[in-house]
């Protein structure tokens, strides 16, 4: 998978010594510092190792980190880097600054055509603004959204 960590100030590594720390977990990786990102290719062969990588990065940094889906062919690196960059802009869970691409149909559509997804979701959610707060909260809870407020 490809991991991209945003670094707000030039020269700072958002994930210092990440390669050696991953190696101590028997996870192989290669990293490069770009002007705005620290980027790594990480070999993860199980969900347990993915969980270890995410937990380590979550402990190491508070900057945004995006993680692509796993891939088998090195020719997929440019696409995986794109996905990791998109994940930098997306939501994370409340306990971590690390956003992992989950491969769902909606996530794939959002990565493939973000402008179209924004228009589609915007159109679908426009009607929620006219629903009374109590009903909107119930619908959002039922849909598993977690948040019960929307901007009008």
HELIX and SHEET records of a PDB file:
HELIX    1   1 UNK A   18  UNK A   24  1                                   7    
HELIX    2   2 UNK A   47  UNK A   60  1                                  14    
HELIX    3   3 UNK A   74  UNK A   76  5                                   3    
HELIX    4   4 UNK A   77  UNK A   89  1                                  13    
HELIX    5   5 UNK A  105  UNK A  112  1                                   8    
HELIX    6   6 UNK A  114  UNK A  126  1                                  13    
HELIX    7   7 UNK A  127  UNK A  130  5                                   4    
HELIX    8   8 UNK A  133  UNK A  142  1                                  10    
SHEET    1   A 5 UNK A  29  UNK A  33  0                                        
SHEET    2   A 5 UNK A  37  UNK A  42 -1                                        
SHEET    3   A 5 UNK A   2  UNK A   6 -1                                        
SHEET    4   A 5 UNK A  65  UNK A  67 -1                                        
SHEET    5   A 5 UNK A  98  UNK A 100  1                                        
END                                                                             
